Each structure stands twice: as C-alpha cells, then as structure tokens.
Amino acid sequence: MFADEAALSSAVTLRLPPTSGNPRNSEGDFIQLTDGRLLFVYTHFTGGGSDHASAHLAGRYSADGGKTWDATDTRILENEAGFNIMSVSLLRLADGRIAMFYLSKQSLLDCRPVVRFSSDEAATWSPPQTIIPDSEVGYYVLNNDRVIQLKDGRLVMPMALHNSPKLEKPDWAGRVLCYLSDDAGSTWRVSKTILETLDPSSGKRYLAQEPGVVQLRDGRVMMFVRSNAGSQQISHSADGGETWSPLLPSTLLSPTSPATIERIPGTDSLVCVWNDHTNIAAELQGKRTPLSLAISDDEGKTWLRSLTLFDNPDGWYCYTAIEFTEDAVLLGHCAGDRKENNGLAETQVTRIELGELAAVLE
C-alpha cells in the first residue's frame, strides 16, 4: 500500500504477478500512441526467474490514461536470442517514429542492445538493428526506459560494460559508456569517455552500473549511476554525451539499486524515483525499499523532501519507467516481495495524479 495513502488517492492500476509458467515479469516501458492509447511493454519470462532465463516481450494497452489496462497480454516480440530479450526502452523520435530498444542476450560474452522502429504506432516493427558491432562484442547492460533524444536530435544510450573477449575476466564492477547516434538511429558510435567509480582515499573501485541520462535546461546531459558507494553517482557532459566528468557522489542516498530521473513536461522540475536510504533503519540497509519520489527545481543539485510511495520492508522496488500524461505520472516498476519471490518477479503500474503530487510535495 502507499505509505502516504492519506495524502494520495493514487492507485496501482496494473499488477503482473508471477504464475507457474511465467515466473517473472519485469523491466518495462511506456509509449503514448497517436490514437490516445498507452502501451506498456515488459519482459515476460517463461524459463525461470534469472536474468538469463528465456523471455519474450509482452504488452498491455490502456485507453483511459493508465487508469485501467487490458486483462491479457499482446505478444510484442518472440525471443530471438540464446538467453532472452529484455529491458525495453520505448522512445517517440522527433520524426514521429517509435523506436524500441532492448537487450539481445546471446551468452555471457554477447549481450548487446538492438533497436527496431515502427512507423505504424507499434503495430509492426522493422528488423532488429545491431548497435554495437561484432568488433566490440561484450556483455553490455542497458536498463529499461534509458534511451533519450536530445534537443538537437542526438540519441544517447547509456550502458555499462561487464564482460568482453578483450578482458581477462568479467568486470562486474562495470565500466560506463554511451553510444550516440546523430541520424535518428541509423548509425551509432561510442562515446570518448569510459567512466569508473573510485574511492578517492583508497583508490578502490566501487560499482558503476545501470546508468541513466537526462538533459538539463542549459543543454548539458546529467548521468546517474547505480553504485555500492552509498548514493547515486553523478556525471555531466557538456558536449552531448561525447565526454563526461568524473563520477561523484550525490545527495540521492541509496542501496545498490538504480534510479530513474526525468523532466516533468512543460516545467523546470526534475522528478527522481529511487530507494531513498536517508536515515534508513539498520535492518533495511542494502534492501531495495522503500520506493521514493522527489522533485528538484535546480537541475538535480538538491532535491525537495522525499515522498515514500511504498515501504514494505520485504518489498523490492526497482527498474522504474516513468511516463507523464496530461494529469498523471505513471510508474512501471518491480514490486515483488522477498518473502514470496526474488523481488523481481512482479511488476506493477502505479498512477499518481499530478495535482495531488504537487500538493503533497509543497
């Protein structure tokens, strides 16, 4: 339930619980269609609950702004990889097409994002296009709801590299980089900077994983990175993602769990959804709970008070997608219970009225 239910009448409008033949549902994203419907595409696992179990992409539609959803799946894309396809990012391009990015997991040495395009509002999709060439094959992680298009049209795709034939052994601490496209996704190139997180006092590497990006008002791009250093790590780029400043700690205290940051359309405010571990109880340290939301009016330098959405101590809240409608914000996120499953097994859509959200955060 909502931790602040007295202040919010918002609702969980879709639950995707595991079943015997479908042990995990996770890592989805939204797209608004020109006929007014919303489509939520997520990873529907059939071969187990691990990140490498067999899975395909499934979708649910809403015709009323996310208040209600289809009762059954629409099959979006069959599994076309050795392991699975997962972690969807849906993006309306400036030219009107819809781009669908997802990971094609072939093996522990070959996990790369691909992209398909739709010119008929997600009814059909183009063949998959490989973004990272065979010469740079490796195990790359691209989270759901991560690819953005900048004001000048450039596409920025943030990822972490964890394994490669060029490495002596897997590097699960992670090396963060971006792939960039200046022709609406036809061709791609890698950023000049590759980021790692270091403890300045000891030189020890912290984790640098599952990055996300958001464009700031002045045109710069801010990157936020999951880490085990106690907070989200932050970097900035002044050249559209080509080069990046060193990763530094932020005030977004968190466990080793990803955050999602997006701009509220038509405003100067950013919204962040993450596991706020400010003054967290000892027994909750390291856990992906609670699910929290905060607003920044100064481009992520500081954040207004955090609103706790869900606070089940056994809850596992992560891999959030954010979508804004005219009167609400939709969150698609994992919401499993560690007493019952691995925490990633169940995904839900949470709908929050923008007016009520603004009133609570004042």
Buried (B, 14 or more C-beta within 10 A) or exposed (E): EBBBEEBBEBBBBBEBBBEEEBBBBBBBBBBBBEEEBBBBBBBBBBBEBBBBBBBBBBBBBBBEBBBBBBEEBEEBBEBBBBBBBBBBBBBBBEEEBBBBBBBBBBEBEBBBBBBBBBEEBBEEBEEBBEBBEEEBBBBBBBBBBBBBBBEEBBBBBBBBBBBBEEBEEEBEBBBBBBBBBBEBBEEBEBBBBBBBBBEEEEEEBBBBBBBBBBBBEEEBBBBBBBBBBBBBBBBBBEEBBBEBBBBEBBBBBBBBBBBBBBBBEEEEBBBBBBBBBBEBEEEBEEBBBBBBBBBBEEBBEEBEEBBBBBBBEEBBBBBBBBBBBEEBBBBBBBBBBBEEBBBBBBBBBBBBBBEBBEEBBE
